[in-house]
Amino acid sequence: MSGSQKTPPQGIQRSQIAAMYLDGSGIEVGALHNPLAVPSQAKVRYVDRMPKEQLYEQYPELRALPLVDVDIVDDGERLTTLAPQSQDFIIANHFLEHCQDPIGTLKNFVRVLKVGGVVYAALPDMRFTFDDNRPPTTLDHIIRDHEEGPGQSRETHFDEWARYVDSHFGRHYPDEATIAARAKVLSDQDYSIHFHCWGPSGMLEFLQYVVSTMPLQLEIFVQLNKEAIFILRRIS
């Protein structure tokens, strides 16, 4: 980690970190019904892979919640519609765990960030989520998903979801064939599962690798309740 990493004060909240680091014009990826509260000097456009009405169709469980209006329809892992070095910040809360290729996603974040711009991100701590019974994602796995393509592990992740996560929501399957059928339904639907999951040590190992391979500096890493928040700054 960078020697310039800051130690945030005890009891700091999401919005206080946002006030410290966010200004100018940027985007939030995958905000759904829970956009980050940003300071007045920060202007945000919202990015998602579908317009709002299609998101309601994809996630009927969110129908009663007020989703943000989607300003930019784009794949948040690729951001192909955004020009290089066009954003002062990118907010990605509880998003990277949904990415099939987190390393590739952060490379694309770097591409669209201005030099000096920041990524404000939060990751759920798997110990306190429905991922608690899954095997934690290893750094080797993430590197392999980037270098060989995430397709080689995609079906394994959907199998894990059906096997270990669905039970948290009261869905229990009697045999391997039913688990496989459920995993295929999720895969065919392209449902946005947690492809990866980490505890704090796994998150830090991943971030240490990221800053060693990209022009990024880790400025904050702080555990808040059941998540970790970190700030990455593009340095060149």
Secondary structure, 3 states (H helix, E strand, C coil): CCCCCCCCCCCCCHHHHHHHHCCEEEEEECCCCCCCCCCCCEEEEEEECCCHHHHHHHCHHHCCCCCCCCCEECCCCCCCCCCCCCEEEEEEECCHHHCCCHHHHHHHHHHHEEEEEEEEEEEEEHHHCCCCCCCCCCHHHHHHHHHHCCHHHHHHHHHHHHHHHHHHHCCCCCCHHHHHHHHHHHHHHCCCCCCCCECHHHHHHHHHHHHHHCCEEEEEEEEECCEEEEEEEECC
